Amino acid sequence: MKKFLRTYLPFASNELKRNMAYKGAFYLFTLCSLFGSFIQYYLWMAIYGSAQGAKLGSLTREEMVVYVFMSYVTSSLTMISVSRELGRDVVKGSVAMNLIKPIDYRLSLIAKGMGTVVYHFLIPGIFVWIGLELYKVFILHLPAVSAGNILWYLISVFFSFLIYVLFDFCFGMIAFFTTYIFGMQMAKDALLSFLTGQLIPLSFFPGIIQRLFDFLPFSSMVYTPVMIYLGRYRPSELCFVLGRQLVWVVLLYLLGSLLWKQVTKRLVVLGG
Amino acid sequence: MIQVEHISKEFVSPKKYPGLKGAIKGLFSNEKVRKTAVDDISFHISEGEIVGYIGSNGAGKSTTIKMMTGILTPTSGQCLINGIDPSKNRMENAQNIGVVFGQRTQLWWDLPLSESFTILKEIYNVSDEDYKDRMDFLNEVLDLPEFFDRPVRTLSLGQRMRADLGAALIHNPKVLYLDEPTIGLDIVVKDKIRDAIRQINEQYRTTVILTTHDIGDIEELCSRIIIIDEGKKIYDGGLAELKDTYGTSRRVTMEVRQPELFRKIDWEEKLHADESSIETELDDEKNLFSVSFDKNRIQVSDIISSVMQISDVRDIQIQETELSEIVKAIYRHALKGR
């Protein structure tokens, strides 16, 4: 375990340093995505303002405020793309440089992802989060989130991160066949913003579609942790959703190993 | 140390057709094109050897190296590096090898060079004392300190190549693969890299496999060369033997006072040589008369004395066939044979 950490931790810390090396790009990116969250916020407020009942999709107006901003924080912590790097490595052939080292390529990508998570948590995650809680307590006069919910939320976020990264690794394998993946990624991002609940809480969908979502890994990526944060699960349900996340981690891990084994056999390193 | 047995690699790619019509046809066709990049190659290399692995572009050099490093899985055949099959135990094999691909870098592009070395130290599990020893040695032979704190992307090509070579050696690998390590470098840096490779080989008995298009690399470093063409091995042996077998022709060029006198002379008869072993050429404008001949059949002194009987000679130059000429001849020969 110690050896494991010594080997992969540098990937995480270097990714953190690398992110900081290009801070201009990151601030701009953060600003743009935060801007999106505020648009969402005002849109929802307008919808609630003209709605008949106090609840929409089983969420109250106040819960929706929390949902909008926490789904932003959550997705910035969990939806870390590794397929972009995988695709680039395959297309440029630099995947070869990773295969000459005694490291597991997927673990090194995950470790790099962890570095980005830490960075996103510091900027701007924690500030949005604290800002939201202050807004909740002082403007909306609601009780602050309980320590228990924060704990379960963080555990769930960690699982979400693993699910997303492992899924994205499998997805990135497409690059081995198409040697181009950018368009697919755009499609994936658009689809996932729906399926994960990033755009609209999944409780807005009709019952039958919600049942379908229960059998897909995507709801575990954003929707589950945010609902945990909102305290919408009873203890037994909490165990179930966390257990379901764990199952997805294991399944996607195994799927990734299988695909990787197949794909490296037919690997073609272009050029040179 | 290295055993390669009947190794082959075939690439399969979808068939492409020319033109717009072809592009549309390509969407619906499922035809595949097979290309054999490496075709049944075998060789053995013992510890401490420096072997030059040469061939024209696309001959399959890099593909072979990639199979020996575990990046590619051979279609058939097997290679054992220090007793390990890289296609089965890639990670274990990786611990024993160092690789430099001249066209790529294994360094972290955005970070100072020092960071790359610290990461590699952890990845290969190098102890602090070993790391210090290695760094002292590498700093001396490669002059790393002058750019050790600069981000890798700001390094010049020569500096980057030195850094890459250092990075490949940090864990004291038993085998070092160098895929065109001197590509695009100026003569000073080339010399430095060659010196470093030689010192590493002498000091640590590292086995080195070197692919290159630079004949200078081969002449200075390798005692043995393997030549491949179109995926097949066409020569495997010592450099000296290669020169003896193929490099017996010489060329003597003389600047003469009256070139017009040379026009009508039958040199074959004059030197008692058969047609195939001699070839003459006359450059009227520069007053140059040159003779290419086989040194085992004709003495250079005979030629010079015969020429001097006809005209005064101002200058004489004798050239040995360069290795590049020999290699070129072998490539051509292989092409003719097919």
Interface residues (C-beta under 8 A of the other chain):
Chain A: K3 R6 T7 L9 P10 F11 N14 K17 R18 A21 Y22 G93 S94 A96 M97 L99 I100 K101 P102 I103 D104 T264 K265 R266 L267 V268 V269 G271 G272
Chain B: F11 V12 S13 S62 K66 T69 G70 I71 L72 T73 R90 M91 E92 A94 Q95 I97 V99 F101 G102 Q103 R104 T105 Q106 W108 D110 L111 E115 T118 I119 L120 E122 I123 Y124 N125 P151 D179 E180
